[in-house]
Amino acid sequence: MQKLLGLFELDEAGKVLYYRKDVAGELSGTSPDIVGHDFYNEVASFENVEEFRRCVAEFTRSATAADSFDFECRYGSYAHWVKVLLARIYESENRNTKSVLVYLKRK
């Protein structure tokens, strides 16, 4: 089972705009096969992905520019903790959130 780690840029609908995988704590290489896919329904394979989606949505609705939290990704009887770092990317002209950076790293 492969743990989901790396830097994702997600649009408002959860579509992956950019991805760099995390290998041994370092960001390396891109995975174009993930770009364009729905993060929550096609990419994230952990069972509690809806809980994760709610955490990202709460951040998106807030006025906070960046945030972090620990999250337990559950895969059946197996689970692993990740550190989640969130940051928003703004449209330059009207300061509306354009996309959100989500970095999942080993805890």
C-alpha positions as CSV (number, residue, x, y, z in Angstrom):
1,M,0.0,0.0,0.0
2,Q,1.5,3.3,-1.0
3,K,1.1,6.3,1.3
4,L,-0.1,9.5,-0.2
5,L,2.6,12.0,0.3
6,G,3.6,15.2,-1.6
7,L,2.6,18.6,-2.6
8,F,-0.7,19.1,-4.4
9,E,-2.3,22.2,-5.8
10,L,-6.1,21.8,-5.9
11,D,-8.7,24.0,-7.5
12,E,-12.0,24.8,-5.8
13,A,-13.6,21.5,-7.0
14,G,-10.7,19.4,-5.8
15,K,-9.1,18.8,-9.2
16,V,-5.3,18.4,-9.0
17,L,-3.6,21.2,-10.9
18,Y,0.0,20.3,-9.8
19,Y,1.7,17.5,-7.9
20,R,5.2,16.7,-6.7
21,K,5.7,13.5,-4.8
22,D,7.5,13.3,-1.5
23,V,10.3,10.7,-1.4
24,A,12.1,10.3,1.9
25,G,11.1,13.8,3.0
26,E,12.2,15.5,-0.2
27,L,10.0,16.8,-3.0
28,S,11.0,15.2,-6.3
29,G,9.6,14.7,-9.7
30,T,6.2,15.4,-10.9
31,S,3.4,12.8,-11.7
32,P,1.5,14.1,-14.7
33,D,-0.8,11.1,-14.5
34,I,-2.4,12.6,-11.3
35,V,-2.8,16.1,-12.8
36,G,-6.4,16.7,-13.9
37,H,-7.9,14.1,-11.6
38,D,-10.3,14.6,-8.7
39,F,-8.1,14.5,-5.5
40,Y,-10.9,13.3,-3.3
41,N,-12.5,10.7,-5.6
42,E,-9.7,9.5,-7.7
43,V,-6.3,10.2,-6.0
44,A,-6.7,9.9,-2.3
45,S,-7.3,6.2,-1.4
46,F,-7.7,6.5,2.4
47,E,-11.1,5.7,3.8
48,N,-11.7,8.9,5.7
49,V,-11.1,11.2,2.7
50,E,-14.4,13.0,3.3
51,E,-13.1,14.0,6.8
52,F,-10.0,15.3,5.1
53,R,-12.1,17.2,2.5
54,R,-14.0,18.9,5.3
55,C,-10.7,20.1,6.9
56,V,-9.6,21.6,3.6
57,A,-13.0,23.1,2.9
58,E,-12.9,24.8,6.4
59,F,-9.5,26.2,5.6
60,T,-10.7,27.5,2.2
61,R,-13.7,29.2,3.9
62,S,-11.5,30.9,6.5
63,A,-9.5,34.0,6.1
64,T,-6.3,32.3,7.1
65,A,-3.4,32.4,4.6
66,A,-1.8,29.2,5.8
67,D,-2.5,26.4,8.4
68,S,-1.2,23.0,9.5
69,F,-2.6,20.0,11.3
70,D,-2.0,16.3,11.9
71,F,-4.3,13.9,10.1
72,E,-4.7,10.1,10.4
73,C,-5.2,8.5,7.0
74,R,-7.0,5.2,7.5
75,Y,-6.7,2.3,5.2
76,G,-8.9,-0.5,6.6
77,S,-7.0,-1.9,9.6
78,Y,-4.0,0.2,8.8
79,A,-3.5,3.9,9.5
80,H,-0.7,6.4,9.2
81,W,-0.3,9.9,10.5
82,V,0.7,12.8,8.2
83,K,1.4,16.4,8.8
84,V,-0.8,18.5,6.5
85,L,0.4,22.0,5.5
86,L,-2.2,24.2,3.7
87,A,-1.7,27.5,1.9
88,R,-3.9,29.5,-0.4
89,I,-3.0,30.9,-3.8
90,Y,-4.8,34.2,-4.6
91,E,-5.9,35.6,-7.9
92,S,-3.8,38.8,-8.2
93,E,-6.6,41.2,-9.2
94,N,-9.3,40.5,-6.7
95,R,-7.7,38.5,-3.9
96,N,-10.1,35.6,-4.2
97,T,-8.7,32.2,-3.6
98,K,-7.6,30.6,-6.8
99,S,-6.3,27.3,-5.5
100,V,-5.0,25.7,-2.4
101,L,-1.6,24.0,-1.8
102,V,-1.9,20.8,0.2
103,Y,1.4,19.3,1.4
104,L,1.1,15.8,3.0
105,K,4.4,14.8,4.7
106,R,5.5,12.1,7.0
107,K,4.8,12.9,10.7
